[in-house]
Each structure stands twice: as C-alpha cells, then as structure tokens.
C-alpha cells in the first residue's frame, strides 16, 4: 500500500517514481555515459542492499528467541568473515573500473575538435570567445568575441549540435567552476591554468549554467546559459557576430530568444522592495 500510495500522494508520475531522482534531460554524449555509470552504481547498491536486508530478516526469523535457554556462542565464523571481506572488495573494484573508464572517456581531448570556445571567468561573470572561426570560409580564421556578461545581462553560450566542442577555461582572478547541471559534471576554472574538456551536444535547447565554486560576494549572481542550436544556425550566428551584431541581435536573427530563458539577472538595487 505504501509503495502505491506514496508516489500518488507526492504527485509523481510512474516515470518520476522510478527515476530515483536522476535527471531526464541528457543533452550530450558525455552526460549519457555518466548516466550509465550512475544507473550501474544504483543497481549495484540495490543488489547489495537487498542481500543485506535478506540476511537481516533471515536472522530475525531463523534465530528469534524461542526459549530462555542461551544459544551456543560462536566465537568466529571463517566462511562468513571471508564473504564479508571479499564481497566489498569485488564491488569496489568493479565500480572503480567503470568509473575510471567513464572519467577517461569524458575528459579525453581529440586532436582536431570541430569547434573551440574560450571561457573566461571573472568576478562575477563570464566571457565566451569563439576561437579560430571563419563562418564564410573566405578568409583567415580568427577569434570572434561572443558575449560578455554583466549584472544586467546573463551571457549566452551558443553551441552547435552534433559537433565536438572544446571548451578552454581561464580565469582572470580567483577559482571559479563551470557548471551546467544537465551535463552532469562540472570543471573548475583555476588561475594560471587552462582547463580543457570536450562535449558533443545532441539536443537543441537552453540549459542553465552556474558558477559552482564560492568565489566572492556575488558568486550567486554568476550565471550563464548554454544555448544549443543547429550547425547551420550556429554558422549563421557566428557570421552575424563578425558583422558586428551583439549576441541578442545575432540570436534573434537566427530565430532564437535574444536573452536567457533559463535564468534572469538578480535585482542588485538595494531597498527595491522586491525579493531577488
């Protein structure tokens, strides 16, 4: 009864009830690999849990008190001790193996990614620069400044779908952290060091981005948005930026919402009378 009524009372669908809190949106190839690891770990944890629960209930029933006579006190049980030693080691070894494989897959860098974007973090916002781009194919490749955020504008990082994108991360001051929750992982941006990783976005859409490293007074306002568009729209977007359009203007020109849709700027005016 509890298993049936709790999801209903919580307002959950059947899919939500058995999702174990895992996110539904998996926009990148890498996020799917991470999800596979999470699901495998959850299955392993449930298997161990059911085994332990089974032993507990078996002991409760098998060795319940039947009389006032004290049962035989066993000082040790060698097979049981071996089982409790070997089994956790095997579980940890398997989880470590698959974790290492997944981590290597999502952190490996290809020799020639389709696109390269420099992410520059600063207190307390982001700048995105598209490196080595030549949308028209009629001139030398050169960086195109995409967008710079400020207290009134949430910067939008526009990326193409079904193309590999290398994100080169730099910071001009303290440690920040580039975090798009839907990607299922985050990477620190550290002073004096360029941190790089690659993603391939498969689903168009808007995904909220945050700074996940406490970096100062306005850390909570350091947001951005990842906007995934088709390859054709992405090339057109870069062309509009080269022509001198702003990011909102270029987004509107390719039929996208000009401003972030997943988050909005905080109200930084004191005594505004409204909760931010």
QUIMOGI-V584592 format. One record per residue. RES is the residue in one letter. PSI is psi in whole degrees, -180 to 180 (999 if undefined). BURIAL is + if it has 9 or more other C-alpha atoms within 8 Angstrom, else -. Layout:
BEGIN
RES/PSI/BURIAL + RES/PSI/BURIAL
END
This chain:
BEGIN
X/-42/- + X/-41/- + X/-30/- + X/-44/- + X/-32/- + X/-48/- + X/-35/+ + X/-47/+ + X/-30/- + X/-6/- + X/24/- + X/146/+ + X/169/- + X/-39/- + X/-43/- + X/-39/+ + X/-33/+ + X/18/- + X/-9/- + X/26/- + X/2/- + X/146/- + X/150/- + X/-31/- + X/120/- + X/85/+ + X/-18/+ + X/163/+ + X/-41/+ + X/-38/+ + X/-32/+ + X/-38/+ + X/-42/+ + X/-41/+ + X/-41/+ + X/-40/- + X/-43/+ + X/-44/- + X/-43/- + X/-40/- + X/-39/+ + X/-41/- + X/-43/- + X/-42/+ + X/-41/- + X/-39/- + X/-46/- + X/-40/- + X/-46/- + X/-37/- + X/-46/- + X/-43/- + X/-38/- + X/-44/- + X/-39/- + X/-49/- + X/-34/- + X/-44/+ + X/-39/+ + X/-43/- + X/-47/- + X/-38/- + X/30/- + X/157/- + X/126/- + X/-23/- + X/-178/- + X/-3/- + X/131/- + X/127/- + X/165/- + X/131/- + X/110/- + X/128/- + X/-32/- + X/162/- + X/96/- + X/-48/- + X/-41/- + X/-39/- + X/-39/- + X/-41/- + X/-46/- + X/-17/- + X/-46/- + X/-43/- + X/-50/- + X/-37/- + X/-42/- + X/-43/- + X/-46/+ + X/-40/- + X/-44/- + X/-45/- + X/-40/+ + X/-41/- + X/-51/- + X/-31/+ + X/-44/+ + X/-41/- + X/-47/- + X/-43/+ + X/-42/- + X/-37/- + X/-43/- + X/-10/+ + X/-4/- + X/149/- + X/132/- + X/163/- + X/-40/- + X/85/- + X/156/+ + X/-34/- + X/151/+ + X/130/+ + X/131/+ + X/123/+ + X/115/+ + X/119/+ + X/144/+ + X/161/+ + X/110/+ + X/73/+ + X/-165/+ + X/151/+ + X/136/+ + X/126/+ + X/128/+ + X/114/+ + X/148/+ + X/50/+ + X/146/+ + X/76/+ + X/-36/- + X/-16/- + X/18/- + X/19/- + X/175/- + X/146/- + X/142/- + X/153/- + X/146/+ + X/120/+ + X/122/- + X/-64/+ + X/148/+ + X/125/+ + X/158/+ + X/-175/+ + X/-18/+ + X/-4/- + X/123/- + X/117/+ + X/144/+ + X/122/+ + X/109/+ + X/127/+ + X/151/+ + X/156/+ + X/153/+ + X/27/- + X/144/+ + X/138/+ + X/124/+ + X/128/+ + X/113/+ + X/120/+ + X/132/+ + X/158/+ + X/147/+ + X/-3/- + X/-91/- + X/-177/+ + X/130/+ + X/-178/+ + X/123/+ + X/114/+ + X/116/+ + X/105/+ + X/-35/+ + X/-17/+ + X/-16/+ + X/13/+ + X/163/- + X/158/+ + X/132/- + X/147/+ + X/112/+ + X/142/+ + X/138/+ + X/10/- + X/135/- + X/113/+ + X/131/+ + X/145/+ + X/165/+ + X/146/+ + X/156/+ + X/107/+ + X/130/+ + X/-19/+ + X/129/- + X/148/+ + X/-179/- + X/132/+ + X/128/+ + X/143/+ + X/150/+ + X/165/+ + X/126/+ + X/17/+ + X/123/+ + X/112/- + X/8/+ + X/-167/- + X/-39/- + X/30/+ + X/-41/+ + X/-17/- + X/2/+ + X/74/+ + X/163/+ + X/177/+ + X/135/+ + X/120/+ + X/114/+ + X/126/+ + X/172/+ + X/160/+ + X/-39/+ + X/-45/- + X/-34/+ + X/-44/+ + X/-39/+ + X/-39/+ + X/-45/+ + X/-39/+ + X/-41/+ + X/-37/+ + X/-41/+ + X/-30/- + X/-7/- + X/4/- + X/152/+ + X/168/+ + X/-48/+ + X/-40/+ + X/-42/+ + X/-38/+ + X/-44/+ + X/-33/+ + X/-26/+ + X/13/+ + X/20/- + X/159/- + X/131/+ + X/-25/+ + X/167/- + X/140/+ + X/-10/- + X/-17/- + X/169/+ + X/160/- + X/147/+ + X/151/- + X/108/- + X/3/- + X/123/- + X/151/- + X/34/- + X/-18/- + X/-1/- + X/142/- + X/136/- + X/999/-
END
